[in-house]
Amino acid sequence: MIELPPMTPPLKRSVTIDGHRTSVSLEDAFWKALATQAAARDLTRAALIGRIDHARPPEIGLATALRLFVLANA
């Protein structure tokens, strides 16, 4: 049998990127991982999200880019 982590529905949070508010829906595990990655870089979570937003290709949604970033840095 496979053991799964605690499951939560996506949580929508507002983030300000370059002075513009946007909402992002991610599962709690991704929000926590982003906070950990931000702290490791001495950034706020919002600042890290802004950097990821600027680095992502335009055809990739922000939530997807955030999830892929977390997986790549796990």
ChimeraX commands (.cxc) that place a marker at each C-alpha (Angstrom):
marker #1 position 0.00,0.00,0.00 radius 0.5
marker #1 position 1.17,3.53,-0.75 radius 0.5
marker #1 position 1.30,6.03,2.08 radius 0.5
marker #1 position 0.02,9.44,1.08 radius 0.5
marker #1 position 0.74,12.76,2.76 radius 0.5
marker #1 position -2.16,14.68,4.28 radius 0.5
marker #1 position -4.44,15.84,1.49 radius 0.5
marker #1 position -5.97,19.28,1.36 radius 0.5
marker #1 position -7.92,21.03,-1.36 radius 0.5
marker #1 position -6.11,23.93,-3.01 radius 0.5
marker #1 position -5.98,27.10,-0.93 radius 0.5
marker #1 position -6.39,30.39,-2.75 radius 0.5
marker #1 position -4.08,33.14,-1.54 radius 0.5
marker #1 position -3.53,36.66,-2.78 radius 0.5
marker #1 position -0.02,37.68,-3.73 radius 0.5
marker #1 position 1.29,41.06,-4.85 radius 0.5
marker #1 position 3.67,40.90,-7.81 radius 0.5
marker #1 position 5.09,44.19,-9.05 radius 0.5
marker #1 position 2.33,46.08,-7.27 radius 0.5
marker #1 position -0.47,43.97,-8.78 radius 0.5
marker #1 position -2.58,41.64,-6.67 radius 0.5
marker #1 position -3.25,38.19,-8.05 radius 0.5
marker #1 position -4.70,35.02,-6.58 radius 0.5
marker #1 position -2.99,31.66,-6.72 radius 0.5
marker #1 position -4.52,28.31,-5.76 radius 0.5
marker #1 position -2.10,25.71,-4.41 radius 0.5
marker #1 position -2.29,22.82,-2.01 radius 0.5
marker #1 position -1.03,23.57,1.50 radius 0.5
marker #1 position 2.08,21.41,0.99 radius 0.5
marker #1 position 3.15,23.67,-1.89 radius 0.5
marker #1 position 2.53,26.85,0.14 radius 0.5
marker #1 position 4.67,25.43,2.95 radius 0.5
marker #1 position 7.42,24.36,0.55 radius 0.5
marker #1 position 7.47,27.81,-1.05 radius 0.5
marker #1 position 7.84,29.39,2.39 radius 0.5
marker #1 position 10.75,27.05,3.15 radius 0.5
marker #1 position 12.42,27.77,-0.19 radius 0.5
marker #1 position 11.94,31.51,0.29 radius 0.5
marker #1 position 13.47,31.42,3.77 radius 0.5
marker #1 position 16.45,29.45,2.44 radius 0.5
marker #1 position 17.04,32.30,-0.02 radius 0.5
marker #1 position 16.41,35.02,2.58 radius 0.5
marker #1 position 13.32,36.16,0.68 radius 0.5
marker #1 position 9.68,36.57,1.55 radius 0.5
marker #1 position 7.37,34.07,-0.05 radius 0.5
marker #1 position 5.88,36.87,-2.14 radius 0.5
marker #1 position 9.33,37.91,-3.38 radius 0.5
marker #1 position 10.15,34.33,-4.38 radius 0.5
marker #1 position 6.82,34.01,-6.17 radius 0.5
marker #1 position 7.57,37.25,-8.00 radius 0.5
marker #1 position 10.93,35.90,-9.17 radius 0.5
marker #1 position 9.35,32.67,-10.34 radius 0.5
marker #1 position 6.64,34.66,-12.13 radius 0.5
marker #1 position 9.25,36.70,-14.01 radius 0.5
marker #1 position 11.25,33.60,-14.96 radius 0.5
marker #1 position 8.37,31.47,-16.24 radius 0.5
marker #1 position 7.48,31.23,-19.92 radius 0.5
marker #1 position 4.27,33.11,-20.74 radius 0.5
marker #1 position 2.46,29.94,-21.79 radius 0.5
marker #1 position 2.95,28.37,-18.34 radius 0.5
marker #1 position 0.51,29.40,-15.64 radius 0.5
marker #1 position 1.81,30.77,-12.37 radius 0.5
marker #1 position 0.42,27.93,-10.23 radius 0.5
marker #1 position 2.06,25.39,-12.53 radius 0.5
marker #1 position 5.37,27.24,-12.41 radius 0.5
marker #1 position 5.23,27.35,-8.61 radius 0.5
marker #1 position 4.50,23.63,-8.33 radius 0.5
marker #1 position 7.29,22.75,-10.76 radius 0.5
marker #1 position 9.70,25.01,-8.88 radius 0.5
marker #1 position 8.89,23.25,-5.61 radius 0.5
marker #1 position 9.36,19.82,-7.19 radius 0.5
marker #1 position 12.66,20.85,-8.78 radius 0.5
marker #1 position 13.95,22.14,-5.43 radius 0.5
marker #1 position 12.68,19.34,-3.20 radius 0.5
marker link #1:1,2 radius 0.2
marker link #1:2,3 radius 0.2
marker link #1:3,4 radius 0.2
marker link #1:4,5 radius 0.2
marker link #1:5,6 radius 0.2
marker link #1:6,7 radius 0.2
marker link #1:7,8 radius 0.2
marker link #1:8,9 radius 0.2
marker link #1:9,10 radius 0.2
marker link #1:10,11 radius 0.2
marker link #1:11,12 radius 0.2
marker link #1:12,13 radius 0.2
marker link #1:13,14 radius 0.2
marker link #1:14,15 radius 0.2
marker link #1:15,16 radius 0.2
marker link #1:16,17 radius 0.2
marker link #1:17,18 radius 0.2
marker link #1:18,19 radius 0.2
marker link #1:19,20 radius 0.2
marker link #1:20,21 radius 0.2
marker link #1:21,22 radius 0.2
marker link #1:22,23 radius 0.2
marker link #1:23,24 radius 0.2
marker link #1:24,25 radius 0.2
marker link #1:25,26 radius 0.2
marker link #1:26,27 radius 0.2
marker link #1:27,28 radius 0.2
marker link #1:28,29 radius 0.2
marker link #1:29,30 radius 0.2
marker link #1:30,31 radius 0.2
marker link #1:31,32 radius 0.2
marker link #1:32,33 radius 0.2
marker link #1:33,34 radius 0.2
marker link #1:34,35 radius 0.2
marker link #1:35,36 radius 0.2
marker link #1:36,37 radius 0.2
marker link #1:37,38 radius 0.2
marker link #1:38,39 radius 0.2
marker link #1:39,40 radius 0.2
marker link #1:40,41 radius 0.2
marker link #1:41,42 radius 0.2
marker link #1:42,43 radius 0.2
marker link #1:43,44 radius 0.2
marker link #1:44,45 radius 0.2
marker link #1:45,46 radius 0.2
marker link #1:46,47 radius 0.2
marker link #1:47,48 radius 0.2
marker link #1:48,49 radius 0.2
marker link #1:49,50 radius 0.2
marker link #1:50,51 radius 0.2
marker link #1:51,52 radius 0.2
marker link #1:52,53 radius 0.2
marker link #1:53,54 radius 0.2
marker link #1:54,55 radius 0.2
marker link #1:55,56 radius 0.2
marker link #1:56,57 radius 0.2
marker link #1:57,58 radius 0.2
marker link #1:58,59 radius 0.2
marker link #1:59,60 radius 0.2
marker link #1:60,61 radius 0.2
marker link #1:61,62 radius 0.2
marker link #1:62,63 radius 0.2
marker link #1:63,64 radius 0.2
marker link #1:64,65 radius 0.2
marker link #1:65,66 radius 0.2
marker link #1:66,67 radius 0.2
marker link #1:67,68 radius 0.2
marker link #1:68,69 radius 0.2
marker link #1:69,70 radius 0.2
marker link #1:70,71 radius 0.2
marker link #1:71,72 radius 0.2
marker link #1:72,73 radius 0.2
marker link #1:73,74 radius 0.2
view
